[in-house]
Amino acid sequence: MTRTATADLRWLRALLVTVVAVALGVAAHSLAGGLLPGPAVLVVLGCGVLVVAAACLGTPASYGVLVALVGGGQLLVHLVLTASAGHGDQGLPHVAAPTATGATATPHWIEHLREDLTGPHLLMALAHLAAAAGVAAWLLLGENALWTLVALLGTCAASVVAVLTGLVSPPRALPASSPQSRTAATARHDVRRLRDLVAHGSRGRRGPPAVLTCPVMSPGG
């Protein structure tokens, strides 16, 4: 049976994944000499990652889903921060400069992504992917533990409800042929006999029992 997360559980898990992905993306961008935009851009970026994560976490997440969310979230954060704030030696790179022929040059953030995935920066990209895989494995442990706890709580709640229902509901009638039913009938019969004996004894006369006497013959008789 497929387990489905409630709304609060879905958004709570999505919030955790979002915080991890955005934090890793911001840290990697900052360590690479990148600049940070204003708080509004970070808030909008975090909300976008949160919505995508919530859409993917309606059921227990697999390892592949977690890797995609963490790795894709880092990549998205890096691209948005590069396009909106750039790096310290490049100013605002999202403004494309025209070429000599009048055509618009490729935006810097696209060139930056190409450089990050090729050449000497490829090793760094693989390191980011490995970090995302490790973090996803850690999140998977928490995901499995959480769903196990939810299953245990559900089982305990069902047991408590069953016990309480049995306490308040009328006793179930037993079949007449069952051993419990025959035992109960015998007990009721014995109780009635004892009650009748006690009642009969209370109405009887008191005193010693009657003594059989033989006829007395008269003298000389």
C-alpha positions, 0 to 999 in steps of 0.5 A: 500500500502506498503511503501518502504524506499529510499536508503538514508532513509534506511541507515540513520535509520539503522545508528541510530539503529546501534549507539544506539545498539552499544553504549548500548552494549559497555556501558553494557560491560564496566560497567560489568568490560569488556575491550575494543578492538582496534578501528578497531574491533569496526569499523568492529563490527559497520559496521556489525550491520549497514548492518544487520539493513539496510537489516531489515529497507527497510520498516517501522519497527515494534516494534518486529523488533526494539526490535530484532535489539537493543537487538540482537545488544547489545548481539552481541557487548557483545559477540564480546567484550568478545571474543576479549578483555575479562574482567579485571580479565581474560586477553584475554579469547578467547584463549582456554586452553587444558584440562588434556585429551588434549581436548580443553576447551570451549571458555570463551566467550561461558561460559560467555554467559551461565553464563549471561543467567543462575543463578544469572546473569539471572536478569541482562540479563532480565534487559538488555532485558527490556532496549532494549524494552524501547529503541525500544519503543522510536525508534518506536515513531521516526519511526512513526513520520518520516513516517508520515512526509514523507507521508505529504511531499509526499502529499504536493509535489503532490498538488504543482505538480498538481497546477503547471501542471494546470497552464502550461497546456492548459485549458480543453474544457468544454462540450457544454451542460454544464452550464459554456459552455452555459454562455460563449456562451451567453457572446460571443453573447452579446459582438458581438451584442454590437460590431456591434451596436457600429460599425453601430452607428459610420457609421450613420449620425449625427444630430437631428432626422428627424421631420415629417412636414405637407404640407403647404397650400398656402394663399387663397388656 
